[in-house]
């Protein structure tokens, strides 16, 4: 799952149905795969909105 999330985050154009099949092979249901993709996409969206608006990073976050 973490390899899929990393790939979806860093190089989304390289994600293929094979990646989804690997998740299924590891025991994830189609609903699980959807949830994983949605959470990953949401965080990417939220971070880009914050970055695009110049929202400062919280002081507790290490760069």
C-alpha positions as CSV (number, residue, x, y, z in Angstrom):
1,X,0.0,0.0,0.0
2,X,2.7,2.5,0.9
3,X,4.5,1.8,-2.4
4,X,1.3,2.5,-4.2
5,X,0.7,5.7,-2.2
6,X,4.2,6.9,-2.9
7,X,3.9,6.2,-6.6
8,X,0.5,7.9,-6.8
9,X,1.9,11.0,-5.0
10,X,5.2,11.3,-6.8
11,X,4.5,10.0,-10.3
12,X,0.8,9.6,-10.7
13,X,1.0,9.2,-14.5
14,X,2.9,6.0,-14.0
15,X,0.2,4.3,-11.9
16,X,-1.4,1.4,-13.9
17,X,-4.0,-1.3,-13.4
18,X,-1.1,-3.5,-12.4
19,X,-0.6,-1.4,-9.3
20,X,-4.2,-1.9,-8.4
21,X,-3.9,-5.6,-9.0
22,X,-1.0,-5.8,-6.6
23,X,-3.1,-4.2,-3.9
24,X,-5.8,-6.7,-4.6
25,X,-3.3,-9.5,-4.4
26,X,-2.2,-8.2,-1.0
27,X,-5.8,-8.5,0.2
28,X,-7.2,-5.1,-0.3
29,X,-10.8,-4.9,-1.6
30,X,-11.9,-2.6,-4.4
31,X,-13.4,-0.3,-1.8
32,X,-10.1,-0.3,0.1
33,X,-8.2,0.7,-3.1
34,X,-10.7,3.5,-3.6
35,X,-10.3,4.7,-0.1
36,X,-6.5,4.6,-0.4
37,X,-6.6,6.6,-3.6
38,X,-9.1,9.1,-2.3
39,X,-7.1,9.8,0.9
40,X,-3.9,10.1,-1.1
41,X,-5.6,12.5,-3.6
42,X,-7.2,14.6,-0.8
43,X,-3.9,15.2,1.0
44,X,-2.2,16.1,-2.3
45,X,-5.1,18.5,-3.0
46,X,-5.1,20.1,0.4
47,X,-1.3,20.5,0.4
48,X,-1.3,22.2,-3.0
49,X,-4.1,24.5,-1.9
50,X,-2.1,25.5,1.2
51,X,1.1,25.9,-0.8
52,X,-0.6,27.9,-3.4
53,X,-2.0,30.3,-0.9
54,X,1.3,30.6,1.0
55,X,0.0,29.1,4.2
56,X,3.0,28.8,6.5
57,X,4.1,25.3,7.7
58,X,3.2,24.6,11.3
59,X,6.1,25.2,13.7
60,X,6.0,21.6,14.8
61,X,6.6,20.2,11.3
62,X,10.2,19.4,10.5
63,X,11.3,20.4,6.9
